[in-house]
Amino acid sequence: MVDIARITEVVEPEAKALGFDLVRVKFIGHSEAGGGEPALQIMAERPETGQLVIADCAALSHRISDRIDALEAAGEMLVDGEYRLEVS
């Protein structure tokens, strides 16, 4: 079971630090992914344009990955098992 509220608590400050608004956090499990790898989807946007460019997505992806890795190193697992992080 994935706690979306907890993931949102972790991800939102990372988005805000880059000047983005968090739009959606969703976890797609095996069944929804058609038997493929589960995915953690993060959607954000620049408040002034409602968009993100690829460089923005990359920057946010790195911040989120680093934060999740730090929490895992401290013993908190936000998502059990392997998954793909998708930032758009």
C-alpha positions as CSV (number, residue, x, y, z in Angstrom):
1,M,0.0,0.0,0.0
2,V,1.3,3.4,-1.0
3,D,0.5,6.4,1.2
4,I,-0.2,9.2,-1.3
5,A,-0.7,11.8,1.4
6,R,2.8,11.1,2.8
7,I,4.4,11.1,-0.6
8,T,2.7,14.4,-1.3
9,E,4.1,15.8,2.0
10,V,7.6,14.8,0.8
11,V,7.2,15.9,-2.8
12,E,5.4,19.3,-2.5
13,P,8.2,21.1,-0.7
14,E,10.6,20.0,-3.4
15,A,8.3,21.3,-6.1
16,K,7.8,24.6,-4.2
17,A,11.6,25.0,-3.8
18,L,11.9,25.2,-7.6
19,G,8.9,27.6,-7.9
20,F,6.5,24.9,-9.1
21,D,2.9,24.1,-8.0
22,L,2.3,20.4,-7.4
23,V,-0.7,19.3,-9.5
24,R,-1.0,15.6,-8.9
25,V,0.7,12.6,-7.2
26,K,-0.5,9.2,-8.3
27,F,0.8,5.7,-8.0
28,I,0.0,3.2,-10.8
29,G,0.4,-0.4,-9.6
30,H,1.1,-3.5,-11.6
31,S,-2.6,-4.0,-12.6
32,E,-3.1,-0.5,-13.8
33,A,0.2,-0.5,-15.6
34,G,-0.9,-3.5,-17.6
35,G,1.5,-5.9,-15.8
36,G,4.4,-3.6,-16.4
37,E,6.6,-1.8,-13.8
38,P,4.6,0.3,-11.3
39,A,5.0,4.0,-11.6
40,L,5.0,7.0,-9.2
41,Q,3.6,9.9,-11.3
42,I,4.3,13.5,-10.2
43,M,2.7,16.3,-12.1
44,A,3.7,19.9,-11.5
45,E,3.5,23.2,-13.3
46,R,5.0,26.7,-13.3
47,P,2.2,28.9,-11.8
48,E,2.8,31.7,-14.4
49,T,2.5,29.4,-17.4
50,G,0.8,26.2,-16.3
51,Q,3.6,24.2,-18.0
52,L,7.0,22.6,-17.3
53,V,9.8,22.3,-19.9
54,I,12.0,19.2,-20.0
55,A,14.7,20.9,-17.9
56,D,12.2,21.6,-15.2
57,C,11.1,18.0,-15.2
58,A,14.7,16.8,-14.9
59,A,15.4,19.2,-12.0
60,L,12.3,18.2,-10.1
61,S,12.9,14.5,-10.8
62,H,16.4,14.8,-9.3
63,R,15.2,16.6,-6.2
64,I,12.4,14.1,-5.6
65,S,14.8,11.1,-6.2
66,D,17.4,12.6,-3.8
67,R,14.7,13.2,-1.1
68,I,13.2,9.7,-1.4
69,D,16.7,8.2,-1.3
70,A,17.5,10.1,1.9
71,L,14.3,9.0,3.5
72,E,15.0,5.4,2.5
73,A,18.5,5.6,4.0
74,A,16.9,6.8,7.2
75,G,14.6,3.8,7.2
76,E,11.4,5.2,5.7
77,M,10.1,3.4,2.6
78,L,7.6,5.4,0.7
79,V,7.1,2.8,-2.0
80,D,7.8,-0.9,-1.4
81,G,9.6,-2.6,-4.3
82,E,10.8,-1.3,-7.6
83,Y,8.9,1.4,-9.4
84,R,9.5,4.1,-12.1
85,L,9.4,7.8,-11.2
86,E,7.6,9.8,-13.9
87,V,7.7,13.6,-13.6
88,S,5.7,15.8,-16.0
